[in-house]
């Protein structure tokens, strides 16, 4: 069902009763959809199966450490500001965003690093330090990334692709961007040094895309970061979720936690509400699911109501990587470690091939290390640090036995961090010594996740 078209239809017939909308999931997407629907005249209820809002942006609090379970980076704050402006309010009155400098540090396996920032002159200096001969290529790369941003984000990013005609109309812009090239192919066309090729292409991994297979249109991420910055939400990502919940409720919307949806009810070919896990039925004129598309159709829509085409798409779907995430706190601070750091392993393309194509858990890995207490001391007790470290791994269909591999893998990650950027880590872990230890056992329900590509 096309929710927007149906919304317009209800407005045209001039119904005096507010139509009802149910939104499944209280992640960023679900809450943003709920706020927009509420502003358009719908009576919205958001259903969340966990005991607090956020979905993958759930928050764990353990002995003074605040662990954001999932998202940690805000790159286009204007999209958030728009939500508050539509409601006649200001984002800054509810949430404080801080632009980071550098955005993140990329540490290579030989110990060298690249500080990635929004300062073009400093970026040029970093490029020249690593490879003077790539200076001109970097300028060309920035220009092409800016062009992909204009065509891919500002133009195509605001258009729905509901029909074949919509796709055909987008083809000229895609052709002008030569969108058939992979992101890495585009970067390699401008930059020759392998370190710079990694530094300018790994951004797609932050959203689950293999730089060797996703379209070069994803270079727009580099332009977005340069134009809008990389921001941290003071108090943690959960404070942004709480701000969105307060905005929704101030408009008359409702959030229900501990409300797991077991089924989307369908009547006469249209969604008519949901049935909760406790067997309660809730009526709605439309249902919006913020869960993964494959999960929604496979688990929330009855088999007899799905088309065979849908089942085939789910079965044959190409899924991106999963994420192994370890949350831990230390009884000392590591002030040499910035807020965001990519700790790259000895392999790049080969590791990504193992993850995305061979679906094989490798002995080596590359890591994203998040240290929010570098920017925000409220995220850890005094004199301590809060971390999470994320490793891309094959998705769940790989058959990896995580009951067997989780703890050895965590130990290998801890040893790699101790050897490289967190000296003495094993003696300073305050919370999170085991992957599911103590109160962090709640993280199990978020690990690992398979995301559609």
N, C-alpha and C positions, 0 to 999 in steps of 0.2 A: 504494500500500500504506500502511495506517495503522501506522506503526512502533510506536506505544504499544500499540495493541490486540494486535499480534503479540507484543510484549514480554510482555504479560500472559499470552497464550496459552502461551508457552514456559515461563513460571514455573508455570502451573497444571499442566502435564503433568510437572513435576518432573524435567526433564532434568538428569542429573548432569554432563554436559559443558557447559562454558561456550559459549553460542552466540556466533557471530562477527558483528561489525558492522564495516562499512567506511564511513568518513565521507569524502566528497569535498570537499576544501577546508579550509584551516586558518585561516580568518577567525574572527572572534569567535563567530559562530553555529555554525560547524563544531566549534570546540574546546569550546564550551559543551555542545553535543549529545553530543560524545564523552565528556566528563567525566561527564555524567549517565548515559549508557549504561554506562560502566565501573563506576560506583557501583551500578548495578542488576544487575550480574552478567554483563555482556557482556564479551567480549574484543575491544577496539576497536583498529582501525588507521586513522589519519588519513593520507590521501594528498594531497600538495601538489605541484603541477606546478612551482612556483618553487624556487629554491635555498635558501629560508628560509621559515619560517612567516609567516602574517599575511594572505595574500590581498591585499585592498585596503588592509590595514593593514601592508603591506610597508614596510621601512625602507631608505633609501639613505644611505650614509655617504660624504661627500666632503670630504677635507682638513679634518677636524675639525667639519664641519657635519653635523648629523643631520636628515634630511628624512623625516618621517612622510608616507607616500605618500597616505594617505586620512584615516580618522577622526581627529579631534583633540579631541572633547568627550565627557566622561562625565557623564551627567545623572542616572542612577539607580544609584548605587554599591551599593545594597542587593541588586540582582540579582547583582552580582559577588560580594559578600560571601556570598550564599547558596551559591554554588558551593563556596567554601572551607569553609563551615560543614558542608555535606553530607559533606565528606571529613574532618571533624574537625580542620580547620586554620583559620588566620586569614588573610584577605586582606592585612592590614597587615604580616604577617611576610614577604610576598613582593613587595608592591607598595605604593608610597606615592602616595596621591592628595592633591592640594591644591585646595581650593575657591578659585575665582578671585573677585576683587572689583575692578572690576565683572565681571560675566559676559562682557559684550562691549559695545563702543561702536558705536553706529549713527551714521555720519556722513552727513548729507544733502548734496545737491548744492550747496546754498548755503553750506556750510561749518559750519552749526550741527550739533550732535550731541546724542545722547541716550545717557546711560550707563545701561545696563540691568543691574540687580543684583538680589540677593535681599533687599535691605533695603527693606521696603515703604514706610517713611517717606521714604527718598531717592527711591524711584520716584514717590511722590506729589508730591514737590517738583519732580522733572523734568517731570511732567505739568503741574503748575501753571505752571512757567516757560514752557512752550511754549503752553499754552492753559488759562488759569484756569477757563474755562467747562466744561472737560471733566473736572474733578475728580470730580464725582459719577458721571459715566459710567464713569470708571476703576474706582471702587469696584464698580459693577454688573458691569463686565466681569470683575473678579477673582472675584466670587461665582459668575458663570456658568461661568468656566473651572474653578473648583474643583468645581462640580457635574459638569462633563464629565469631570473627573479621577476623581471617585468612581464615576460610572456607566460611563464608557468605559474606564478603566484598571483600577481595582480590581475591577470586576465583569466587564465584557465582556472585558477584556484577559487574563483567566485562563481563558477558555473556548475550546475548539476549535470551529471552524465547519466540520465535516465533512459535514453533511447539511442539507437544506432545513429540517428541524425545528429544528436548532440556530439557524438564521437567524431563523425565525419566533419562537422564544423570546426572541430579542434585540430584536425590533421594539418592544416597549413601552418599553424603556430608550432606544432610539434616538429614538422619538417624543417622549419627555419631554425629550430634549435638542434636539428639533427639528433632527435631524441632516440634514435635506434642505437646510438653509441652508449656503452656503459659509462657510469661516472668515472671509473678508473681510466677508461680509454680517453675520455675528454681531458682529465688531469694529465695523463701521460703525454698527450699531444702538446702540452705547454711546458711541463716540467720534466727534467731528465733524472734528477737525483732521487734515488729510491726513498730516502727519508722525507723529502718534500712531497712525493707522490702519496706516501702514507698520510702525512699531515693534512693534506687537502682533500683526501677521499674518505677518511674513516668516519666522517660526520654521519653518513647514511646508516652506520651501525647503531647510532643512538636511537634510531627509529626502526631497527630491525631489518635493514636492507643491506645486502651484500654489495659493496661498491663495484665488484666485478660483474654484477648482473643487473643492478637497478639502472634505470635510465639516467643519462647525464643531466636530465632536468633537476635531479636532486642536488646539483651544484648550487641551486638557489638557497640551500641552507647556509652556505658560506656567505652569500650576500645578505641574507636575513640577519645573521649574527653580526656582520659588520655594520649594518644599518640600524638595528634595534638593540644590539647588545645581548649579553647572556646575564640573566638576572637570578638572584636568590630571593626567596620570600622569607623575610625575617620572621623567626619563630618556627620555621620549617614549612614544607609544602602543605602540611595539614592546616596551617593557619589560612592559607588561600582557600582550601576546601571549606573551612568554617565560615570564611567571609562570603563564599558563594551560597552556603546554606542560609546564612542570615539574610542575604539579599533576597533569596527565594521566599523565605518566610515573611519578610517585610512586605512582599507583594501579595501575600495570601496563599502561597503554595505550601505544601506539606511534605515533610520527610518522615518516612517510617523505617526504622532500623529493625533488625531481627525479623525481617519480612522477606523470606526467600520465596521466589516465584517458582512454582513447579510446572506451570503450563500457561501458555497464551491461549485464551479461549477464542474460538472463531465461530462466527454465525453468518451464514449467507456469503461466505467468501471474504469476510472482513473481520478484523480483530474486534472483539467485543468486550475484552477485559482479560483478567488473569485469575488463575487459581493458585493460592499460596500453598506452601508445603504443609501448613496446618489445615488444609482443605477449605479455607475461607475463599469465597468468590468475590471479586471486586469488578464492578462494571466500569467500562470506559468507552468513549467514542473512538479513541485511537490509543495504540500502545507503541511506545518508542523503546527499543532495547539498546542499551549502551554496552551490552555484552558483545563478545566477538561474534561476527556474523555466522560463522560455522557452528559455534556453540548454540546460538539462538535457534537456528533452524533445526539442528539435530536433536537438541534436548528440550526445547520449549514449545515446539510445534509438533503436534501429533503426526505420526508417519502417514496416516491416511489423508492428511491435509497438505502434505508436501507433494510437490510434483516429482516425477522420476528424474527430471532434469536437475532439480535442486539436489537430490540425493547423489546424483553422479558428480555434480560440482563439488559437493562436500568430500566425497570419497577420493576424487582426483585432485583436490586442491593442493596447491604448492604452499607449504608453510615455511615461515622464516625460522630463525633460531629461537631457542629458549634462553633463559637467563639463570645462572647459578648466583645467588646473592647471599653473602655472609655479613651479618650485622655484628659489630663488636665495639666495645669501648675500652679505652686505656686509662691507666692511672697516672699518666704523664701526657704532656703536650708534644706534638711533633711540628714545631713551628716552621720547619723548612718545607713542609708539604703544603701546597696550595689547596684551595677549596675543591677544585676538580683536577684530577690527573689521570691520564691514560698511561698505563705501564705496559708497554708493548713487549711481546716475547720475541724469540729468535726468528719466527716465521710470520709472514703476513698472508700472502696469497694461499700458501699451502694450508695454513690453519683454517682460513675461511672455506677452502674446498672441503676440508674434513667436516666442518660444521654444517655447511649448507648443501653439499652435494653427496658426500660419502656418509653423512649422518653418523660420524664416528667420534667418540670422546677421545681427545688427544691427551698425551701426557704433558704437553706444553700448552700455554694459554697466553692471551693478552687480557689485561684487566682495566676496569674503570674504578678508580679509587675516589670515594666521596668523603670529604672531611668538612662537614658543615660548620663545625666549631672553629674553623679557621676564620670565618666571617661573623659567626653568630654564637656568642658565648652562652646563650640560653640553651643551646643544644647539648651541653655537657656540664657536669659538676665542675666547680672551680678546680683549676689545675689539671683537668682531664680533657680527653678528646673523644669525640664520637665519629665512627666510621661506618660506611658500608662499602664493600668491594663486590663488584659485579664481573662475572666471567661469561662471555657468550659460549653457549654449548649447543649441541644438536637438540632439535625439538623432541617431544615425547614419543613420537612415532619411531624414533631411532631404536627403541627397545632398551635403552640404557637402564640398568638396574640401579636406581638411585639409593635404594635401601642399602645396597652394597658399596656404592662408590661415593656417597655424599661425604662421609667423614674423611676418608683418605684424600678426597679432592680438596676439602677444606684445609686439611693439614698441608697439602702441597701449595695451596694459595698462600697460606700463612708463612710458610718457609720462603716463598718467593718474595713476599713483601718484606720479610725480615732481612733478606739478603740484599735487597735493593734500596728501598726508601723508608722502611720503618725498623731501624736497628733496635735490637733487643725486644722486639714485639712480644715474643713468647713469655718474657718475664713481666710484661706490663699490661697484659689483657685483664681488664676489670670485669667486663661482661661479654658473654658470647663465646666462651671458650669452646663450646661444642655447637655444631650447626643448629641443633634444636634445643640447646641447653637452657635451663631455667625458664624465665618468663618469655624468652624468645621462641619458645615452642610454637607460639601463635603464628610465627612467620611461615610455618610449614604449609599453610593453606595457600601461600602465595608463591611457592617454589616447587619446581621451576614452572614457567608458564610458556605455552605455545601461542605465538601470535601470528595471525594470518598476514601474509605478505601481499 
